[in-house]
């Protein structure tokens, strides 16, 4: 999943972000919609990570969310 896809359905993904990063304040996450660098700084501060570690965790989150979405799409179209 790309950053653009994340913010295109922000409310849905905000809940998933809050589950994955429970120490991050929802307001701070919302304020960091400007880009992954801003979000990484929020995650780093709230989860005692370096900004690089937080960016890696965010990238992993986006990857897993994309896989979940793709899997759901495949299952929806599976006629077997």
C-alpha positions in Angstrom: 0.0 0.0 0.0 1.2 3.4 -0.8 1.0 6.6 1.3 -1.6 8.0 -1.1 -3.7 4.9 -0.6 -3.4 5.2 3.1 -4.6 8.8 3.3 -7.3 8.2 0.6 -9.3 6.2 3.3 -7.8 7.8 6.3 -10.5 6.9 8.9 -10.3 3.2 8.2 -6.5 3.1 8.2 -6.3 5.4 11.3 -8.0 2.6 13.3 -5.5 0.1 11.9 -2.6 2.4 12.7 -3.9 2.9 16.2 -4.1 -0.9 16.7 -0.5 -1.4 15.4 0.9 1.6 17.2 -1.1 1.8 20.4 1.1 4.4 22.2 0.6 7.0 19.4 -2.0 9.6 20.1 -4.8 9.6 17.4 -4.6 13.3 17.2 -0.9 13.3 16.6 -1.3 10.6 14.0 -4.0 12.7 12.3 -1.7 15.7 12.4 1.0 13.7 10.7 -0.9 13.0 7.5 1.5 15.3 5.6 3.7 12.4 4.8 5.6 9.3 6.0 8.4 11.4 7.4 6.0 13.3 9.7 4.3 10.1 10.7 7.7 8.4 11.4 8.6 11.2 13.8 5.3 10.8 15.7 5.8 7.0 15.9 9.4 7.4 17.0 8.5 9.7 19.8 5.5 7.7 21.1 7.1 4.2 20.8 10.7 5.0 21.9 12.2 4.3 18.5 14.6 6.1 16.3 13.1 7.9 13.3 14.7 5.2 11.1 13.2 2.4 13.1 9.8 4.1 13.1 10.0 4.6 9.3 10.8 0.9 8.9 7.8 -0.1 11.1 5.6 2.2 9.1 6.8 0.8 5.8 6.2 -2.7 7.2 2.7 -1.7 8.3 1.9 -0.4 4.8 3.3 -3.5 3.2 1.2 -5.8 5.4 -2.0 -3.7 4.9 -1.4 -3.9 1.1 -1.0 -7.7 1.3 -4.2 -8.0 3.3 -6.1 -5.8 0.8 -4.7 -7.8 -2.1 -5.7 -11.1 -0.5 -9.2 -9.9 0.2 -9.4 -8.8 -3.5 -8.3 -12.3 -4.7 -10.7 -14.1 -2.4 -13.6 -11.9 -3.6 -12.8 -12.8 -7.2 -12.1 -16.5 -6.6 -14.9 -18.5 -8.2 -13.7 -22.0 -7.2 
